[in-house]
């Protein structure tokens, strides 16, 4: 396979910012097609791209190797199933599916078809999280006692995207923002023993959840994941405390901002945070307190597509597996159940 002919299932924010620029810039991929029902937005930026008006027409095109399912959450299962049945490798936007049942069915289908199935948990390659992961893995904090991750914003208004505000399965901040935080927590600490969650809705006239406080319980520590649309003054995005000290880091990855400015991936200083956003590491060594600012790792969403190319072309491991993404959905389902029953859900 010289290049991987790739089709996007939509060209909204996800397609425009998080997929097309990386596919177009990567030598192993060819941004071949897009599904747009009525518009021709992708063609304006990528004149050689083919525009299809129906998903079935994309799936019938035998030259397409990979399909990116970057459509509303409720469609992920159906679109992915159809793409796999048509013999296409698939990348699914997070969240993978609405339920673990759907996720397991898709995993089984991909295995049966001998196809690659991955989920786009790109926030693993945020500069801030990469830095947090490095600090934790270095062991300088000692045994972890507690960690708290935030994905907050101040945005009281409802989204203009109607599918995000319509109370159907798979909508709300726990699926959208929570998927990122849960995946990051699982990357650091693995699956917890139990989940306790408080979910709520605070925006005026909102019919979907816009607040969550999820606690993941481990043998020796717990992790708190929080998100609110009413945080005017940002809190640290990551606070990790251990027996030897603490690490505090802001949410400062600049890749999304760069993409919004139409800056192409792989340009000079791509994904480099300002020095002012360096995290604070405060430890105790030989009864002496030590504070230092930690150099931030480079953000790199292209690493995800590097991994996908290796998996498809050379049968290497996927950068994000469908099994890992299913664990995220397991936590989300447990959080909803916990909120309803007001108790810790044992996993």
PLY file of the C-alpha trace (Angstrom):
ply
format ascii 1.0
element vertex 347
property float x
property float y
property float z
element edge 346
property int vertex1
property int vertex2
end_header
0.00 0.00 0.00
1.75 3.18 -1.20
-0.60 5.60 0.55
-3.68 5.11 2.68
-6.69 6.61 0.89
-8.74 8.16 3.66
-12.32 9.42 3.81
-13.86 11.71 6.42
-17.49 11.16 7.40
-17.99 14.87 8.07
-16.20 18.19 7.76
-17.30 20.05 10.87
-14.89 21.18 13.58
-13.49 17.68 14.06
-12.81 17.10 10.38
-11.56 20.62 9.72
-9.24 20.91 12.73
-8.33 17.51 14.12
-8.21 15.15 11.15
-7.85 16.73 7.71
-4.68 18.77 8.50
-2.84 15.71 9.80
-4.00 13.37 7.06
-3.08 15.94 4.40
0.36 16.56 5.90
1.26 12.91 6.48
3.19 11.17 3.67
1.51 7.82 4.32
-2.03 9.17 3.89
-4.04 10.63 1.03
-6.97 12.85 1.98
-9.15 11.24 -0.64
-12.81 11.88 0.18
-15.34 13.54 2.46
-19.03 13.02 3.19
-20.95 16.33 3.04
-24.69 16.12 2.44
-25.16 19.55 0.85
-22.05 21.72 1.28
-18.62 21.70 -0.34
-16.54 23.09 2.50
-13.69 20.61 2.26
-13.20 21.27 -1.47
-12.49 24.95 -0.75
-9.41 24.01 1.25
-8.53 20.72 -0.45
-9.43 21.10 -4.16
-8.49 17.50 -5.01
-10.75 15.91 -2.42
-13.83 14.00 -3.61
-17.17 14.97 -2.07
-19.80 12.29 -1.53
-23.43 12.96 -0.68
-24.16 9.60 0.91
-22.20 7.36 3.26
-23.04 4.29 1.18
-21.29 5.83 -1.82
-18.09 6.20 0.21
-18.31 2.62 1.40
-18.80 1.36 -2.18
-15.61 3.07 -3.35
-13.04 0.27 -3.36
-10.11 2.68 -3.51
-10.84 3.94 0.03
-8.77 2.16 2.68
-9.61 4.07 5.86
-12.80 5.79 7.05
-12.81 8.37 9.84
-16.14 8.30 11.70
-16.18 11.84 13.10
-19.96 12.28 13.25
-22.32 12.82 16.24
-21.81 10.31 19.06
-25.11 8.52 18.50
-24.02 7.56 14.95
-20.63 6.06 15.87
-21.83 2.49 16.23
-23.90 2.40 13.04
-21.36 4.18 10.82
-18.43 2.15 12.14
-20.30 -1.11 11.70
-21.14 -0.26 8.09
-17.56 0.77 7.34
-16.12 -2.43 8.79
-18.64 -4.53 6.90
-17.52 -2.73 3.74
-13.93 -3.78 4.39
-12.57 -0.42 5.57
-10.17 0.27 8.40
-11.80 2.74 10.82
-10.84 5.59 13.13
-13.73 6.59 15.39
-13.88 9.95 17.13
-14.19 9.74 20.89
-16.35 8.65 22.59
-16.03 5.27 20.87
-19.68 4.30 21.29
-22.59 5.02 23.60
-22.50 1.62 25.33
-19.94 -1.07 26.05
-22.24 -3.57 24.34
-21.91 -1.65 21.08
-18.16 -1.32 21.55
-17.63 -5.04 22.06
-19.71 -5.85 18.98
-17.53 -3.56 16.85
-14.32 -5.05 18.26
-15.53 -8.53 17.37
-16.51 -7.40 13.86
-13.12 -5.76 13.24
-11.36 -8.95 14.32
-13.61 -11.03 12.06
-12.88 -8.73 9.11
-9.17 -8.55 9.95
-9.35 -4.74 9.98
-7.81 -2.03 12.13
-10.19 -0.21 14.49
-8.92 2.71 16.56
-10.43 5.59 18.53
-9.17 9.17 18.34
-8.19 9.88 21.94
-5.84 12.61 20.77
-5.54 14.28 24.18
-2.97 11.66 25.12
-0.63 13.80 23.01
-1.45 17.14 24.63
1.71 18.86 25.85
0.34 19.26 29.36
-0.72 15.63 29.76
2.53 14.33 28.26
4.36 16.34 30.91
2.15 15.03 33.71
2.67 11.47 32.50
6.44 11.91 32.41
6.55 13.29 35.96
4.36 10.50 37.33
6.36 7.79 35.58
9.65 9.21 36.88
8.47 8.39 40.39
9.58 11.73 41.86
6.21 12.11 43.62
6.59 8.83 45.47
3.45 6.76 45.95
0.46 8.61 44.50
-2.09 9.54 47.16
-4.52 11.67 45.17
-4.94 13.21 41.72
-7.44 15.70 40.34
-8.00 16.49 36.65
-10.14 19.38 35.38
-11.58 20.22 31.98
-13.41 23.45 32.81
-14.63 26.45 30.89
-16.90 29.46 31.31
-19.59 29.05 28.68
-23.15 29.51 30.00
-24.69 29.60 26.51
-26.04 26.54 24.75
-24.09 25.19 21.78
-25.21 26.15 18.29
-24.77 22.49 17.38
-28.26 21.12 17.96
-27.13 17.51 18.23
-25.05 18.44 21.28
-28.01 19.94 23.09
-30.66 17.37 22.18
-31.22 14.89 25.05
-30.40 11.67 23.22
-28.05 8.84 24.12
-24.37 9.74 24.16
-24.71 13.50 24.64
-23.52 15.70 27.47
-20.18 16.77 28.89
-19.37 13.39 30.46
-19.28 11.77 27.01
-17.60 14.71 25.27
-15.13 16.20 27.77
-15.21 13.34 30.24
-13.95 10.91 27.61
-10.67 12.83 27.49
-10.15 12.94 31.25
-11.15 9.32 31.79
-8.79 8.13 29.06
-5.93 10.13 30.56
-6.60 8.75 34.04
-6.67 5.21 32.71
-3.40 5.80 30.88
-1.74 6.79 34.14
-3.38 4.48 36.64
-5.27 1.72 34.82
-8.83 0.63 35.57
-10.14 1.56 39.03
-11.93 -0.69 41.50
-14.96 1.55 41.80
-16.65 4.71 40.51
-18.72 7.36 42.28
-20.20 10.27 40.34
-22.27 13.41 40.68
-23.75 14.60 37.39
-25.83 17.73 36.92
-27.09 20.45 34.58
-26.62 24.15 35.40
-26.92 26.14 32.16
-30.25 27.89 31.66
-32.62 25.87 29.46
-30.07 23.09 29.07
-31.49 19.59 28.67
-28.17 17.73 28.72
-25.57 17.24 31.43
-22.95 19.99 31.67
-21.31 19.20 35.02
-19.59 16.12 36.36
-17.56 15.13 39.39
-16.34 11.56 38.98
-14.19 9.73 41.53
-12.18 6.69 40.55
-11.17 4.48 43.49
-7.91 2.51 43.43
-6.26 0.35 46.08
-4.01 3.09 47.43
-5.38 6.35 46.07
-8.28 7.98 44.25
-8.60 10.23 41.22
-11.15 13.03 40.81
-12.27 14.10 37.34
-14.26 17.34 37.13
-15.80 19.59 34.52
-18.07 22.61 34.74
-19.25 25.28 32.31
-19.18 27.86 35.12
-15.51 28.17 36.03
-14.58 31.79 35.34
-11.16 31.60 36.96
-9.27 28.51 35.75
-8.09 25.97 38.29
-5.03 23.79 37.69
-5.90 21.20 35.05
-3.76 18.58 36.80
-2.95 18.26 40.49
-1.11 15.11 41.50
-0.04 14.52 45.09
2.24 11.78 46.38
4.22 10.78 49.43
7.23 12.79 48.21
5.53 15.86 46.78
3.10 17.45 44.35
2.95 18.43 40.69
0.59 21.17 39.47
0.06 21.86 35.78
-2.20 24.17 33.78
-4.15 23.12 30.70
-2.10 24.96 28.11
-1.67 22.77 25.03
-1.67 25.10 22.02
-2.34 22.63 19.18
-6.05 23.38 18.86
-5.33 27.11 18.84
-2.67 26.63 16.19
-5.07 24.62 14.05
-7.72 27.32 14.40
-5.16 29.79 13.05
-4.66 27.46 10.04
-1.09 26.69 11.12
-0.10 23.36 9.62
1.23 20.46 11.69
4.97 19.77 11.67
5.84 23.45 11.38
8.54 25.06 13.53
7.76 25.02 17.27
4.56 23.03 16.71
2.89 22.15 20.01
5.34 24.10 22.17
3.68 25.81 25.13
4.88 29.19 26.41
7.49 28.89 29.17
5.08 30.72 31.48
2.87 27.59 31.54
5.52 25.27 32.95
4.25 23.00 35.71
5.33 23.33 39.35
7.05 20.33 40.94
7.34 20.64 44.74
9.10 17.73 46.42
10.88 16.93 49.65
14.32 15.30 49.58
16.45 14.68 52.68
13.98 16.76 54.70
14.57 19.67 52.31
11.80 21.28 50.29
12.55 21.75 46.61
10.47 23.71 44.11
11.18 23.67 40.39
9.46 24.48 37.11
9.30 21.50 34.76
10.01 21.94 31.07
6.85 21.08 29.15
6.83 18.23 26.65
5.95 18.97 23.03
2.32 18.44 22.01
2.08 16.08 19.06
-1.25 14.91 17.60
0.62 13.72 14.53
1.98 10.89 16.69
-1.49 9.36 16.59
-1.55 9.24 12.80
2.05 7.98 12.76
0.84 5.06 14.83
-2.19 4.38 12.65
0.00 4.34 9.54
2.36 1.83 11.15
-0.58 -0.34 12.20
-2.18 -0.41 8.75
0.97 -0.67 6.65
3.20 -2.77 8.92
0.71 -4.47 11.24
2.10 -2.68 14.31
0.08 -1.98 17.46
-2.50 0.79 17.19
-1.79 4.03 19.10
-5.22 3.75 20.74
-6.97 0.40 20.75
-10.70 -0.14 20.67
-10.34 -2.16 23.87
-8.80 0.84 25.66
-11.59 3.09 24.37
-14.17 0.58 25.60
-12.81 0.95 29.13
-13.66 4.66 28.89
-17.27 3.79 28.06
-17.34 1.33 30.96
-16.42 4.17 33.33
-19.04 6.48 31.79
-21.78 3.87 32.20
-20.70 3.28 35.81
-20.78 7.04 36.45
-24.37 7.34 35.20
-25.41 4.38 37.31
-23.65 5.80 40.36
-25.36 9.16 39.93
-28.75 7.45 39.70
-28.25 5.08 42.63
-26.15 7.48 44.73
-23.54 4.87 45.54
-20.12 3.60 44.55
-20.30 1.21 41.60
-17.84 -1.64 41.89
-16.12 -2.66 38.67
0 1
1 2
2 3
3 4
4 5
5 6
6 7
7 8
8 9
9 10
10 11
11 12
12 13
13 14
14 15
15 16
16 17
17 18
18 19
19 20
20 21
21 22
22 23
23 24
24 25
25 26
26 27
27 28
28 29
29 30
30 31
31 32
32 33
33 34
34 35
35 36
36 37
37 38
38 39
39 40
40 41
41 42
42 43
43 44
44 45
45 46
46 47
47 48
48 49
49 50
50 51
51 52
52 53
53 54
54 55
55 56
56 57
57 58
58 59
59 60
60 61
61 62
62 63
63 64
64 65
65 66
66 67
67 68
68 69
69 70
70 71
71 72
72 73
73 74
74 75
75 76
76 77
77 78
78 79
79 80
80 81
81 82
82 83
83 84
84 85
85 86
86 87
87 88
88 89
89 90
90 91
91 92
92 93
93 94
94 95
95 96
96 97
97 98
98 99
99 100
100 101
101 102
102 103
103 104
104 105
105 106
106 107
107 108
108 109
109 110
110 111
111 112
112 113
113 114
114 115
115 116
116 117
117 118
118 119
119 120
120 121
121 122
122 123
123 124
124 125
125 126
126 127
127 128
128 129
129 130
130 131
131 132
132 133
133 134
134 135
135 136
136 137
137 138
138 139
139 140
140 141
141 142
142 143
143 144
144 145
145 146
146 147
147 148
148 149
149 150
150 151
151 152
152 153
153 154
154 155
155 156
156 157
157 158
158 159
159 160
160 161
161 162
162 163
163 164
164 165
165 166
166 167
167 168
168 169
169 170
170 171
171 172
172 173
173 174
174 175
175 176
176 177
177 178
178 179
179 180
180 181
181 182
182 183
183 184
184 185
185 186
186 187
187 188
188 189
189 190
190 191
191 192
192 193
193 194
194 195
195 196
196 197
197 198
198 199
199 200
200 201
201 202
202 203
203 204
204 205
205 206
206 207
207 208
208 209
209 210
210 211
211 212
212 213
213 214
214 215
215 216
216 217
217 218
218 219
219 220
220 221
221 222
222 223
223 224
224 225
225 226
226 227
227 228
228 229
229 230
230 231
231 232
232 233
233 234
234 235
235 236
236 237
237 238
238 239
239 240
240 241
241 242
242 243
243 244
244 245
245 246
246 247
247 248
248 249
249 250
250 251
251 252
252 253
253 254
254 255
255 256
256 257
257 258
258 259
259 260
260 261
261 262
262 263
263 264
264 265
265 266
266 267
267 268
268 269
269 270
270 271
271 272
272 273
273 274
274 275
275 276
276 277
277 278
278 279
279 280
280 281
281 282
282 283
283 284
284 285
285 286
286 287
287 288
288 289
289 290
290 291
291 292
292 293
293 294
294 295
295 296
296 297
297 298
298 299
299 300
300 301
301 302
302 303
303 304
304 305
305 306
306 307
307 308
308 309
309 310
310 311
311 312
312 313
313 314
314 315
315 316
316 317
317 318
318 319
319 320
320 321
321 322
322 323
323 324
324 325
325 326
326 327
327 328
328 329
329 330
330 331
331 332
332 333
333 334
334 335
335 336
336 337
337 338
338 339
339 340
340 341
341 342
342 343
343 344
344 345
345 346
